[in-house]
Amino acid sequence: MSVIPHERSVDSRFAWLQITEMWASLAISVIWLAVLFDAIFGPNIVSSTPGGTSSSVPSAVAVALFATIATWAAAKYGLRHDKRA
């Protein structure tokens, strides 16, 4: 009786391209590096009212909110382990 492997055959030189955990962790790292650079070099979000009061919030706060959502999505789909095999 012969056994058919469920895995695709890939040249060993390019096997590292199929490591999804590596790509997911790289994506999450780049997301948070973007937040870091925005916190260092980014402008503030300034709001002023006609009465003369103004407030400012670093733009990294808004970017970090979306980075959290992107991190959740990248971790959910990139770091999952399929149990179909």
PyMOL commands that set and color helices and strands:
alter all, ss='L'
color gray80, all
select helices_A, chain A and resi 12-18+20-41+59-78
alter helices_A, ss='H'
color red, helices_A
select strands_A, chain A and resi 44-48+54-58
alter strands_A, ss='S'
color yellow, strands_A
deselect
rebuild
show_as cartoon
